[in-house]
Amino acid sequence: MADEALPTCQKTVSVLWPAFLTAGLATILFFTAFDPDVLLQETRFADTSRLGAYSVGFFLFWLLTTTSCAMTCFFRKPCAPK
């Protein structure tokens, strides 16, 4: 089946779902190793709650992995013939 025949919704979910799962795993691993209170202690975000730090961390990891998945989908398309 050609990639162009897939509905836009399916293309979007095929990028966001693996990125969501990977971001969840990355968040778990990162915050297992690093305490958000210690990381933010000397910044202007020192008053941020742990839950807030976890949420921001998750969404940043999700953005990073979504970009990676989207680039993979973009670069797997064949080049135009010369």
N, C-alpha and C positions, 0 to 999 in steps of 0.2 A: 504494500500500500504506500503510495507516495505521501510524503510529509505534507504537501500542499492540500491533500484531500482531508486531512484531520481538521475537525472543528477548532475554532479559536479557544473555546473553553477547555478542550482537552489538551491543547498545546500549553495553555497557561497552567493548568493543574499539573502537567508533567514536569514543569519547572518548579512550581511552588511547593508541591508535596515533598519531594526528596529534600529540598532546601529546608523545609520546616523540620523534618526528622533530623537532619544533620545539625541544624541550629540547636535543637533540643539536646542532642548528645554533646555538642560543643559547650553549651551552657553548663550542663551537668559536670563535665570534666574540668572546665575552667574554674568554676566556683567551688569545686571540691579542692582544688589546689590553692586558690586565692580567696581570701576573705574580703568581701566588698568594703567593710568598715576600715580595714587596714589600707586597701588600695585608694580609697577616697579621703583618707585622713588629712593629707596635706593639700587638698584641692579646694576650690570654691564650692564643690558638691559634697562637702563633709557632712552636711545635715541630711543627706539623702538616706532614706530607709533601706534596709536590706532588700525588701521586696521591690522597691524602686530600682535598685542597682541590678537585681536579677532580671527585671523586665527590660530595662534598657540594654543590658548585655544580650538577652535573648534576641531582641529586635535588631541589634547590630550584627549578631551572628547570622540572623536570618537574611538580612540585607546582603551580607558578604557571600553567603552560600547561594542565594538567589541569583546574584550577579554571576557567580561561577557556573551555575547550571544553565543560565540563559546564554552565556558565552559558549558553552559546550554545544548547545542546540544550534546556535548561530553558525559556528565554525564546522559543524558536521555536514552542512549543505555543500554539495559539489560546486566547484568553481564554474563560471560560465565558460563555454568552449570558445577557443580563439578562432 
